[in-house]
């Protein structure tokens, strides 16, 4: 994870859009920021999805089950294809969030 501050001459939204083109993931509840990130080719997830993933990883680690990486059952299947497989964007977001790994020692 990297924290970057924008200069006074450039808005934070523009910095995020520019950096999104370099790859990675953008976590934001701002719809325009997520759209700009997707247009630039990055993975965009909401803060709720991000925090949910962190909580899931933390509970898995505390339970001693580090190998668990199953998709949620509450995701609606698409009309075509395998109904048990997540959509392309959801799989990409899950991969990006999966790179977080277990949290470090506290």
Secondary structure by P-SEA (a helix, b strand, c coil): cbbbbbcccccaaaaaaaaaaaccccccccaaaaaaaaaabbbbbcaaaaaaaaaaaaaaaaaccccccccccccccccccccccccaaaaaaaaaaaaccccccc
